[in-house]
Amino acid sequence: MGAEIITVSTDTKFVQLAWQREEKMLKDVKYPMGADPTGKLSKMFGVYDEDTGLALRGTFIISPKGKLLNSEVNFYNMGRNIDELMRKFKANLHLSKHAAEGCPAKWKDEGDKTLTPSPQMVGKVYEAYEGK
């Protein structure tokens, strides 16, 4: 899909290595895992918690041109759903080619119904989506 995945945490590279070696869910991780023990990157993205020295769980989709397309920030213990992340990623790819369209919450993949936002659609999204 032309994307690069990078994970970053406030853990040191040694803690990340221990996680990858010991946590069975991380055994097949092939993408880079970045260490941000000073919180510099976490502060730049606005997810650093000064009180704990930890970063909230942020997910950011950034275009190749450096434009922020999507961001989501969760509390420390909140897991993320890869299916929903992929839906958002695919929707952003679609919208980069079809800027006049909108991808509703039920949109999952190319070929799914999109909407064309307009003043006439305000308060009528359900009807437009359902074709009523």
SULUR-V671860 format. One line per field, one symbol per residue. phi: phi as a letter, one per 40 degrees, with the letter a starting at -180 (. if undefined). psi: psi as a letter, one per 20 degrees, with the letter a starting at -180 (. if undefined). burial: 1 if it has 9 or more other C-alpha atoms within 8 Angstrom, else 0. A space follows every 10 residues. Layout:
phi->???
psi->???
burial->???
//
This chain:
phi->.gbbbbbbbc ccccccccdc cccdcbcbcb ccbcbbccgd cccccgbcbd cbgbbccbbb bbcdcgccca aabbcdcccb bccccccccc ccccccbbcc cbbcdccbad gccbbbdadc cdgbcdcccc gb
psi->ikqpppqprj qrhhgggggh hhohijhjpi qqoqplhijg ghghikjpoh hijrproqpp oprhjjpohq qpprrgjoqq ohghghgggh ghgghhimhi rporhiphrp iqprqoqrhh ipjkgggghi k.
burial->0000000011 1100010011 1000010000 0011111010 0110001110 0011111101 1100000111 1011000000 0000101111 1101100000 1110001000 0001100000 1000000110 00
//
